[in-house]
Amino acid sequence: MSAPGEQQEGEDEGEKKDDHSSYPTVWISPFQHIANAFQEGEQPIQNPKSKIQNSLHVQWHPRVLWLGIGCERNTPRVVIETAIRQTCDRYHLSEAAIAGIATLDLKADEPGLLELCRDRQWPLRCFTLEQLKPIPVPNPSSTVEQAVGTASVAEAAALFAAGGEELATEVETTTEVETTTEVETAAEGKATAGAVVSATTGETTGEATPPLLVPKHIYRLPKHPGAVTVAIAQSTTEYIGKTGTLLLVGMGPGQLDQMTPAAKGAISQADAVIGYSLYLDLIRPLFRPGQIVESLPITQERQRAERAIALAQWGLSVAVVSSGDCGIYGMAGLVMEQLQQGGWDGQTPAVQVFPGVTALQAAAARVGAPLMHDFCAISLSNLLTPWEVIEKRLEAVAQADFVTALYNPKSKTRTQQIAIAQEIFLRHRDPDTPVALVRSAYRDDEQLTLTTLATCLEQPIDMMTVVLIGNRTTRRLGSWLITPRGYLDQRPAPDTI
C-alpha cells in the first residue's frame, strides 16, 4: 500500500524516477504566428498526393494579443474598429490573434466598445484605477491622469490583461517624441486618405523592453466624433474563452475498482492529467485519446502543482492525481497553498476535490476492524516536518491510547525513526499489543503481516508499508484485528417514564 505522503515527499524506495525535463510538445508557442501573413522565406506545406497545389494553406493564430483601449465618451464603433484594424495593419499583426479588449472600468458601459466586443465575440476586461495605477508604462500622460485618475489607460490595461503586474515590473523609461503620421482611414471598409494618427514613441534607456508590442496610438476619423487610443500587449498564455478547473483527485489504493465513480469521471473528462508515473500507470485505462498526460518525478511535487496551475490558467481542466486521498499527505494541500501564494481569488481557476480511499483505510480493511475507536495517523518522514515535532506527537498519541497508523515508516536511508517510535509505544503499551504491517493493499504485490509491538521490527518494513498499532483493547482473532467500540460492554439503560 503506497503511503501517499512519503511518495509525495520524495523518499523513493527504488521506484524508477521518470526524467521529464521537457514537457510534451502539445502547445505551439504563443509567440509564433501572430503576424498576418507568411514571413519571408515561409512556404505552405505541400502534399505531393493532393490534386490541389499551391492554392490552399492553413495559418494558425493563437489569441494572445490584448488591446488596451481608451476613448472619449460615445466614440462610435467605426472609429474604434478602424483604429484597431489600422494598428494591426501597420504592425503586421493578425486580427485573428486578438484575445480581447482591456480598458478602465469607467468605460464598462461604452456603447461602441460593447457593440464591437459583442459582434466580434471578444471579452471586454475592465480594470479599476487601483489595478492600473501601479503598472509602469513607457508613455504615461499627465492629461489622462487629470481626466481619469491614472496616467495610462491603454498601455496599462493592455499590459495588465496580458499578464498582470508580473509582466509589467520592468519597463524602461522613455523620452516622449510626439509624431503625426498621415495614414489611410476607412469608412465602411473603403480606404480614404486624411486621418491623423498621433503616435507616442520613445527611445529606451536600456536594453530591456516591456512586453508591449505596440505603444499607444491616438486615432481620430474624419467626419466622426470621438477619439480612441490603442496599445497592444502580448500574453504568454493563449486565451481560449473558458475558465480553467483544477481537479484534485484521490485515486485510492490503485485498483480501479477501489476508486470512486466521481474520481474516475474527473480523470477521464480532464483535458490534462498530472501525477507521479507510478500512479499514472495504475490508472492508465481511464485515459482517453487527446488528453495531455504528464508525469513528473517523485521529488518534484512543487513543479507538479505549478504546472497544473499554469495549465488551469490557460483554461484547461487539469486532474492532479494522488494515491490514497489527495487531502491526506497528498497534493491537494500543496496545490491550494500555491494558489494562495499566487493571490488566488478563490474562484478562478475553479477547484474541485475528489476524495479517495486512503492508505490507513485500505490497510485497516485488509485486516478487519482495527480503527473502530479513536485513531490517528502520523508520518515518520522528517523531510517536511522536524523530527522533534514528530517525536512529541508519537509520545502524545501513545500515552493517549490512540490506535495509530504510521505512514512512511522506513526508507533505505532513514531507518532509525521506526525503532524510536517502537520504543515510545512500548513505554505506554503492552509488548503484545497487536500490530498489522500492510504493504501495497489491494495491489498485485500486497503483503499482510500480523505481529506484535515487541516483534514488529523483525518483519520487512519499507516505504510502501502502513504500520497499524492497536490500543490497549485491540485484540487478534485469527487473521483479523478488532478494536472494540464498547457496544457489548454497555449495560441496559434503566426504564424511564
PyMOL commands that set and color helices and strands:
alter all, ss='L'
color gray80, all
select helices_A, chain A and resi 4-9+77-90+95-97+105-107+111-120+129-132+142-148+154-168+256-258+261-269+277-282+284-286+301-313+332-341+359-367+387-400+417-426+456-458+487-489
alter helices_A, ss='H'
color red, helices_A
select strands_A, chain A and resi 65-71+98-104+124-127+174-187+190-204+212-219+228-234+245-250+272-275+292-295+317-322+350-354+368-369+375-379+403-407+434-439+447-452+465-469+475-477+480-482
alter strands_A, ss='S'
color yellow, strands_A
deselect
rebuild
show_as cartoon
